[in-house]
Amino acid sequence: QVQLVESGGDLVQPGGSLRLSCAASGFTFSSSAMTWFRQAPGKERELVARISASGTVTSYADSVKGRFTISRDNRKNTVDLQMDSLKPDDTAVYYCHPLATKYWGQGTQVTVSS
C-alpha cells in the first residue's frame, strides 16, 4: 500500500532553517509529481511547493518563494523541502502528497518561535 513518511520537523527560532524529508513507497514515485502542503491551526491546508516527476520543474506559494526549495531523489523515492529564513507564520504541520491522489502522510510539525 501507499506509504508517505514525513520527518525533520522541529522547533526552530525565527530566521532558522529546517530540512523536511518524505519517504514514499507503494506507487510509481518516479512518475508522480509531488507536493508539500501545510496546515496551520484553524486554517485550511495550503500548497507550499510542487515538483514535477522528473524534478526539472518546481513551483512555490508566494509566501515561501525565495526561502523554500523542493527537491527529489527518484533513486531513493524521497522528496525534500529545504526551508530557510523561517518565520512564525511558517508554523504548521507539513505533509507530502503525490499530486492528484488521495494519499497523505501523517505530517511533521514545524514550529517557528523564539
C-alpha positions as CSV (number, residue, x, y, z in Angstrom):
1,Q,0.0,0.0,0.0
2,V,1.0,3.6,-0.4
3,Q,3.1,5.0,2.4
4,L,4.3,8.5,2.9
5,V,6.5,9.2,5.9
6,E,7.5,12.8,6.7
7,S,10.3,13.7,9.0
8,G,12.5,16.6,10.0
9,G,10.0,18.9,11.8
10,D,11.2,20.7,14.9
11,L,11.1,23.8,17.0
12,V,13.3,26.5,15.4
13,Q,13.9,30.2,16.0
14,P,12.8,32.8,13.5
15,G,15.4,33.1,10.8
16,G,16.5,29.5,11.2
17,S,16.4,26.6,8.8
18,L,15.0,23.1,8.6
19,R,15.0,20.3,6.1
20,L,12.0,18.1,5.8
21,S,12.1,14.8,4.1
22,C,9.4,12.4,2.8
23,A,10.0,8.7,2.1
24,A,7.5,7.3,-0.3
25,S,6.6,3.8,-1.3
26,G,3.8,1.7,-2.8
27,F,3.4,3.7,-6.0
28,T,5.5,4.7,-9.0
29,F,7.3,7.6,-7.4
30,S,9.4,8.5,-10.5
31,S,6.2,9.1,-12.5
32,S,4.4,11.2,-9.9
33,A,4.6,14.9,-9.4
34,M,5.0,15.6,-5.7
35,T,3.9,18.4,-3.4
36,W,4.3,19.7,0.1
37,F,1.3,21.1,1.8
38,R,1.0,22.7,5.2
39,Q,-1.8,23.3,7.6
40,A,-1.7,25.8,10.5
41,P,-4.1,25.6,13.4
42,G,-7.5,27.0,12.4
43,K,-6.5,27.3,8.7
44,E,-7.1,25.3,5.6
45,R,-4.4,23.1,4.2
46,E,-2.4,25.1,1.6
47,L,0.0,24.1,-1.2
48,V,3.6,25.1,-0.4
49,A,5.7,23.7,-3.2
50,R,5.4,21.3,-6.2
51,I,7.9,19.4,-8.2
52,S,7.5,17.6,-11.5
53,A,8.0,13.9,-11.8
54,S,11.5,14.4,-13.4
55,G,12.4,17.1,-10.9
56,T,13.0,19.7,-13.6
57,V,10.1,21.9,-12.9
58,T,9.2,23.4,-9.5
59,S,6.8,26.0,-8.2
60,Y,6.1,27.7,-4.9
61,A,3.5,29.6,-3.0
62,D,4.2,33.3,-3.0
63,S,4.6,33.2,0.8
64,V,7.6,30.9,0.6
65,K,9.2,31.8,-2.7
66,G,12.9,32.5,-2.4
67,R,13.0,30.9,1.1
68,F,12.0,27.2,0.4
69,T,13.4,24.8,-2.0
70,I,11.8,21.5,-3.0
71,S,13.9,18.6,-4.4
72,R,13.6,14.9,-5.1
73,D,15.6,11.8,-5.5
74,N,13.9,9.3,-7.7
75,R,16.5,6.6,-6.9
76,K,15.7,6.8,-3.2
77,N,12.0,7.7,-3.6
78,T,12.3,10.8,-1.4
79,V,11.2,14.4,-1.7
80,D,12.7,17.1,0.5
81,L,11.8,20.6,1.5
82,Q,14.6,22.9,2.5
83,M,13.2,25.8,4.5
84,D,15.4,28.8,5.2
85,S,14.7,32.2,6.8
86,L,11.8,30.7,8.7
87,K,9.1,32.9,10.1
88,P,6.5,32.4,12.8
89,D,3.8,32.2,10.0
90,D,5.5,29.1,8.7
91,T,4.4,27.2,11.8
92,A,2.2,24.3,10.7
93,V,2.0,20.6,10.1
94,Y,3.7,19.8,6.8
95,Y,2.6,17.0,4.6
96,C,3.9,15.5,1.4
97,H,1.4,14.4,-1.2
98,P,1.5,12.9,-4.6
99,L,-0.3,15.3,-6.9
100,A,-3.9,14.3,-7.8
101,T,-4.1,11.3,-5.5
102,K,-5.9,10.6,-2.3
103,Y,-2.7,9.8,-0.3
104,W,-1.3,11.8,2.6
105,G,1.3,11.2,5.1
106,Q,0.9,11.7,8.9
107,G,2.7,15.1,8.7
108,T,5.6,16.6,10.6
109,Q,5.2,19.6,12.9
110,V,7.2,22.7,12.3
111,T,7.2,25.4,15.0
112,V,8.9,28.7,14.5
113,S,9.2,30.6,17.7
114,S,11.6,32.4,19.9
